[in-house]
Amino acid sequence: MAEREPPQRSPDRRQLEASLPRAAYADPGFFERERNGIFWNEWFYVGRAEQLERVGSFQVVDVAGESAIVVRGPDGLHAHVNLCRHRGSRLLCGNGTLSGAIRCPYHAWAYAFDGRLIAAPFVSPEEVPAQARRLHPVGVECWGGFVFVNFSPDNARRQGRTLARQLGAIPARLARYPLEQLRIGHSIRYDVAANWKVMLENYNECYHCAGVHPELCRIVPAFKRRGGSDLDWKRGIPHRDGAWTFSLSGTSPRAPFAELDEDERVRHKGELIYPNFMLSLSADHVAAFSLWPESADQTTIICDFLFHPSEMANPGFDPADAVEFWDLVNRQDWAICENVQAGMRSRAFHHGYYAPMEDSSLDIRRYVAALLGADAVAIDRGDA
């Protein structure tokens, strides 16, 4: 469900479509289903490969309560559950660089970067059961310099659920953006008191833009026309005359990416990659959002601002024009999402509705149903 495509609407549709039911946004039991059926089952975006460039460099990531180590070996990236096979100790925390092995802090069992057990003090190799001679594997794949992990790699392999399949047509649509070459120029962390799906639904429509984002709409007037119902995301969204990027002025001293076509040099593109990746692309920078669901009503969001290394090497490089604009827009989004979450706690809320210009948000119903079952999106038609 990587496509940002609206579902086909029936020409005789008379009533608004219902959203997901209340439990999907507020129930801890539903969130537990999502942990098993979505976050630990799908390819989950965790960061940039540039953060793991040197052999031995590692990063520990927490995906809805499961911890994984992503480490650079001489043969590429590897990922493992952050769990010693001896007595279950966590192996690493944070990020850094290892010298030669992943070593358990408890009894010093050591593992190669590819997960093989290579040392167990005072224990001969044959004494260790065969199934315990390797760390539990986690799938890891890259696209465009973005790193994804999968906690169910065997299931993904059997079912043919590759990262390429999850991405769908997105790489082709963004082929002229030099994503792999880009580097992080700034990052912001946000802690948002809202369900992860509320943020994705908000990203997937611009019905709210006229009321919530006045500064954004001054740069992109198309966002407030007809509730954003006529936006052409494949071609990109046009800026106002004289503007061509996301900043308070709509311009920047940075040069557009060299290979962009004529439209991409003056238009903005956005992609939503389920379950946790929002990607917004301007002509001179990219904002990459990773969502980290913590509970049914709490989500951490990391926003990385990516720039071309040639621009970052300039003595006067300053990302502030993009960062300040995005931070303003982001905080407006997170505040309204928290307002939605607070409202949905009411016992009067059973489900919401999607207006016609929010048809893209219906994607999340299909996505959740495909992974958790039709009962997960079923609503009581008797509810008001």
PyMOL commands that set and color helices and strands:
alter all, ss='L'
color gray80, all
select helices_A, chain A and resi 22-26+28-39+49-52+125-127+130-132+153-159+163-167+170-173+179-181+196-203+209-212+214-219+221-228+309-312+320-344+356-372+374-377
alter helices_A, ss='H'
color red, helices_A
select strands_A, chain A and resi 17-21+44-48+57-63+66-73+76-81+95-97+102-103+110-111+117-119+139-143+146-150+183-192+237-238+267-273+277-281+286-295+298-307+351-354
alter strands_A, ss='S'
color yellow, strands_A
deselect
rebuild
show_as cartoon
